[in-house]
């Protein structure tokens, strides 16, 4: 059971202690968990000059398990927004990664600078993110886990496994599907339990295995050769009875049930068990405690959206948490993290469950259904629509009615600004907001927000095109948030601009 630290001080005591506790805080933000979500969030906060630290159970960044296998197009874009995408592209293999129920979706003709996925194992993704976080001088408390916490009106006292206690203004749980932070916060993890169990492993097989995918009455299975010559196994177990850490015997039994042999498997590098359980935190926030990544949502790995969704959580949350922690924006800005990300992830859970329903067994009815879906997804419009969904390029936050760009990711246009050509994403490298005015010499005067938002007069001659939407009318001006999503569309009248600037970037400077 998680340890809950005492929170017995009265409201008056908490208020009186506020200034002292703020000064005594070890860090402004503590992140529990140093996986991809936690590392991405740490980088976002560090770019905003927030004192952030990570608590991670592993003593180093090494990760033995294969886990996730790549980055989708939108994740590559958000890394490009920060100027680090090339670090990943150099080490991965560009490929058409998006798919739905094993039907490959070619997104090569979608309007993005990265119309592809990147095959790159999670171990490499974490290593590269870890190197970036180290460059940003983020401290990492290694070999330690958060065992409990207590929060008051001014901060959070966090207990670590070694007996130490840290104090922070905010705690973010990026500590996986079994998140202690979520459990200790008392946040319900609503959804559905498992209907199938898969084993995944990397092993040696002296006997020649039957490489490829297979369907049968138990479920779906696959054997493939890894880059180091070993065999990557994915196999559906016959029952849900076996739980916990899987053994070599579990894997052998599962293979024999499907293939009639275990191919003499030996020397496993690792074995993991995962299910199709689909759950989502009913709230991504409880006062000064927030959740991101698998701590906020879990689902089956089919479609490869888990790691990508967590990184996108981090980019949505990071700049908001930074502004609130620095007193720039009111506490209510943090509520938009839940209202924006919860429906996006609910859709991910829905499309994942739909894929599992199609893949669950190898009977004739489901095979016919898969064939029909595959035929539909071979048509251009369904392919583009589902390709944009599975790659994260079509995400729209509900910021109201208006121009189709509102709430969507800003395209990485080739613009001319300040007399020189540049890619629009370069303006987001510092994780600040940008106001772009097109065809307006001198831009729009937002001096009272100039410490948070950069105003740029730009020229762009090409078409404005969005994935799954197509061409849209060229806007006169666009306010882009640090996460790359469009917060306001306007023209010379500038109607609603001050309200948008205040909502997303705090009150104007005096």
N, C-alpha and C positions, 0 to 999 in steps of 0.2 A: 504494500500500500504506500502511496506517496505521503511524504511527511509535510504537514501543513504547519508552518511556523506561526507563533502567536501573533494575533492582530487585535489585542485587547485594549489598546490605547483608545481613549475617548476621542471624539472629533476635535475637542478643544486642545487636547494634548498633541494630536497630529498636526493641527494648524500651528501651534506654538513651536513644534519641532521642525516645521517645514524648511525654514532657511538653513538650519543646522544640518538636517538630513541631506538637503540638496548639495551642500558643500562637502558632506562626508561621502557622497556617492562614489563608488569605485569607478563606475562607468555610467554614461547616460543610457545606453542600451546594452543589455546582455542578450545574446542569441544562444539558445540551447540547441546544439546540433550543428556540425560542420560539414554537412553534405552539400549538394549543389544549391539547394534553396538557401540554407544558412550562409554559405559563402557569397552567393549573389547579393543577398540582403546586406551582408557586412560591407561589401564593396560599395553598394549604393549609399549607405550611410556614411562611409568614409569619404566618398566623393563630396558629400554635403558637409564635410567637416564636423561630423558628429562623433563623439567619443564612444566607440562601439567595441565590444569584445565578444569572442565566441567561446563557448564551453563545449568541448568535444571529447567523447569517451576514448577514441583511438589515440595512441601515443604519437602517431605520425599520419600523413595523408594517404598512406598506402591502402588500397582497397583490393581485396583478393577476388571477390565475386564479380561476375560480369554485370549483373543488374541491367540498367538501361543501356541501350545500344546506339543512341544518336540524338541529334538536335534537329528539330523541325525548322521550317523557314522563318517563322516569327521569332524563335529563340535566337537564330543567327542574326536576325535584324536587331534585336535588343542588345546583343553583344556589339554589333556594328555601331549602334547608337552611342556606345561608350568607347569606341575606338579599339576594341580588343578582338573583334571577330577573326582577324587574320591569324591570331595565335591558335585558334581552333581549326580553321580551314587548312592550315599548313600540316596538321597532324591527322586529319580525318580524310575520309573518302567521300567526295561529292556523289550523291546518288538520289534517285527518286524514291524517297523514304516513305512518303505518305501512302496510306492504304486503308481500306475498310473491309474487314472480314476476309483478309488475305487477297483482296482485289487491289492491285497496285494502281495508284492514282498519279498520273504524270502531271505535275504542276509546272512544267517547263514553259508554258505560255501564259502563266499568271503574271500580272504587273508588279514585280518586285525585283530588286537587284539580286535576290537570292532565291530563284525559282527551283529550289531543290532542298533536299535534306543533307545531313552530314552524318555518315556512319562513323561513330567515334564512341568507344566504350566509356562507361561512367567513370572508371578509374582514371582515364586520361582527362576527361572533363573536369573532375575534381582536382586533379593535379594542376591543371592550367589555371583554374579558378583560385586554387590555393596560392599559386605563385603570384597572381594579381593581388590578392588580399594581403600577402606578405609585403609586396611593393608599397601598398597603401598603409603599411605599418599598423595593421589591426592585430592586437594581441589575441592569442588563442590559448586557452587553458586546456591543455591536452591531458589525456589520461584521467578525465574527470567527467562526471555527469551531474545534472541538476537532480536533486533528490526531493526537493520541496521548496516552497516559497510562502511568504506572507506579504500582502500588500496593504498599504494605507493610502491616504490622499496625496502623499508626496513621493512615493516610490515603492520599490519592491525589495524585500530582503530574500536572498536566494541562497539556499543551502546546497553545498556540493558534497559529492561522495567522500571526499577526503576529510570532511569535518569543517572545512572553511565556509565562510559566509560572505557573499558579495552583496552590495547594494547598488541598485540601478534605478533610473527613473522609469524604465520600461523593460519588460521581459518578453521575448518573442520565442515561442515554441516552434522550432524546426526539427523536432526530435522524433519524427517518423510516425508510422501508423499506430504504434502503441504509446504514443506521446504521454509522458508523465505530466508535462505541463498542462495538456488539455484535461487530463483526469483530475489533477489537483485543482484546476480552475473550476471544476464542476460543469464543464461544457459537454452537453450531450452529443454523442456521435451517432446520428440517426442514419438509417438505411437498411440494408439487407445483408444477411449472413451468407456464407458460401454455399454454392450448389456443386462446385467441383474443386478439386485440389490438383495442382500441378507441381511436379518436381522439376527443378532445373539444376544442371550440374555440368562441370567440366571434368572429363575423365580420360583415361587411356583405355583403348579397346583393342586387345591383340587380335581378335577375330574381326574380319571385315564387316562393318556395320551396314545396315540398309539406309544409306543417306537419303534425305528427302522428308517430305511431309506425309502424314498418314492420318486418315479418319477411320474411326470404327465406333462400335456401340459404347465404348467407354468415353471417348472424346477425341481430342486431337493430340498429335505427337510429332516430334521432329528430331532428326539427327543431322548435324552438320559439322564440317571440319573447321576448326578455329585457326587463327593466324599462326599459332604455335604448333600446329599439327595434332593437337588433342581433339576430342570430340565434345561438342556442345549438345547436351541432351535436354529435351523438353518432353515430358511424358505426363499424361493424365493418370492419376491414381484411381484404382478401382472403387475405393470408398473414401468417405470423409473421416473415417475412424482414427487414422493416424494424424496426430498433431504435434506441434513442437518442432524441435530441431530434428531434421531427417537424418537417417543413417544410411550407410552403404547398403545395408540389407533392404531398407525401404526402396532404394533406387533399383536394386537388383530385382526385387519382387515386382515392381511396376513394369520394368522392361520385359520380364518373362511373361507377364500377363498380356502384353501387347504383341511382342515379337517372337515369343516362344523361347527366347534366349536373352542373356544379358551381355552377350558378345565378349565375355570374359573381362568385364569392366574392372579396373583397378586404379589405384593411386588418384583418387579424386582430389582436385585442387580445392574444390568447394562443392557443397550441395545446399540448395535452398528450396523452401516450400512456399508457394503462394497460391492464393485462391481467387475466386471471382467476387468476394465480398465487396460491396459497394456502399461506402458510408461517407457522410459529410458532416462536419461540425455544424450545429444549428446556429452558432454564432462564431465569427472569427475573432471576436474580441470580448474580453471581460475586464473592464476598467483599464488597468495598465498592463494587462497581459494579452498578447495577440498570438495567433496561430498562422502558420504558412506551410505550404507543401503537404507532405503526407500526414503531418499532424492535423491538418484541416480536412483532408479528403484522401480516401483510398479507393482503388478500383483495380481491375485486372490489367495486366500489362499490354494486352492486345491493342495495337494502334500506336504504342510508344508515346503516350501523351503525359505520363506521370511526371517525369523529371522536367519536361518542358513546362507543364502547368505550374509546378512549384517555382521555377525560375521566374515565370511571369507574375506569380503572386508577389515575389520579392520586389520586382521592379515597380509594381503598382503601389506597394506599401512603403518602400524605402523613402521616397521623397516626401511623402505625407508625414511619416513618422519624424523625419528630420525637421520639417517645418514646425510641427507641434512641439517637439522636444526643445527647439530653439526659441519658442515663444512667438514665432512669426505668425502662425495660424492657430485658430481656436481648436480645442480638443475635438470638436464635432467633425473636423476633417478626417479623423481616423475612422469615423463611422462609414465614410464612403468606400473604404477598403472592403468592408463586408458587402455593402450594397452593390458594388461593381463586380467583385470576384465571385461571390457565391452563385449567382445565376450562370456565369460562364462555366464554372466547374460542374454545376448541376447538369449542364448540357454534355460535358465530357463524360460524366457518369452514365448518362442516358445512352450516348452513342456507343460507349463501351459495353454496356449491358446488351444492346441490340446486336453488337458483333458476336458476343459470347452466345447469344441465343441462336445465331446462325451457325456458329462453329461447334456448338456443344456436342453434337453426335454426328455419326456418319451415315444415318439412315437415308432412305431414298427421298423422303419428303424434304428434309433439310438440304440435301444436295440440290434438289430442284429449286428450292428457295435461294440458295447461294448462286446458282446459275442465273436465275432471273435478276438478282441484284447485280451480279457481275455484268450482265448485258446492259442494264440501265446505266451503270457507272462507266460503261464504254462510250456512252453518248456525251457530247461535248458539255452541255450545260450541267447535267448531274455531276460529271467528272470535275468540272471547275468548282461547282458549289461545294461538293464534299471534299475536294482537295484543299480548298481554302479553309474549310472547317477543321480538317484533321491536321493541317499545318499551322493553325492558329492565326492565319492571315485575315480572317473575316471577323475577328472579335470586335464587338461594338458595345461600349458602355452606354447605358441609357441616360443621356444628358439632355433629353427632351427632343422635340421635333425640330425640323429645319433641314439644312443642307445635309446630303448623305454622308459627308465627311465627319459630321459632328459625332464625337464619341469613338470614332474609328482611328486606327493607326495612320499616322501621317506618312505618305509615300516619301521615299528617299529620292527626291527630285534632283536633277542636275540644274542648279540655279546659278545666276550671276548675282553676287552680293558684294557690296563694298568694292566694286570694280574688278572682281576676280571670280572665275568659275569655281564652284565647290559643290560637293554633295551635301544635301540638306542635313543628313545625319551627323555631319561633323559639327554642326551647331549644337548638338545635344551631348557632346562628349563630356562636358562638365556637369551633366545632370541638373541643368537649370532650364527654366521655361524660356520659350522663344516666341516673340510676336513677329510674324512675317507679313509685310504689306507689299503687295505686288503692283508694280507700275505707279508707285507713289514716291516721288523723290523725297528723301529725308525721312521716310517712314512715318510712324505714328508716335506721338510724344507720350511716353509712359514714365516720365522722370520719377514719379513718386513710387514706382515699383522697380526702378532700374537696378536695385541691389539683388533682385530675385529673378527678373525677366529681362532678357536681351531683346531690343527692338531692332529689326533688320529690314531695310528696304531691299527687295529682291526682284529679279526678273526671271520669268520662266515662259518659254514659248511652246512647249509640248502639250499633249493632251493630259488631262487629269483623269486617271483611271484607277479603279479600286477592284481588288479581287472579289469575285462573285457578284459584283455590282455593275462593272463596266465603266464607261465614260461618264463623268459628272461635270456639271458646270464649273468653270474656273472661278474660284473665290477671289474677292478683292483683298482680304486679309485673313490670317489664320493665327490663332493662339494655340501653341503646342505645349502640352505639359511635359515635365521631365521624363515621363514614361513613354513619350512619343505619341500619345493620343491627343486628338484635337478637342480643345475645350471651348472654342468660340470661333464662329465664322462671321465675317462682317464685310462692310464696304466703307465708303468714305463717311457715312453717317456715324459709324462707330457705336451704333446702338447696342447696349448690353455689355460693352467691353469692360467698363469699370466694375460692373457686378461680377463678371467672370473672373477678372483679376483678383477681386476681393475674395471671392469664394475659394479659388484655388491657390492663391498666393498671399493671402492675408491682407490686412488693412493697409491703405496707402501710408507711406512715410509722411511725417508732418512737414 
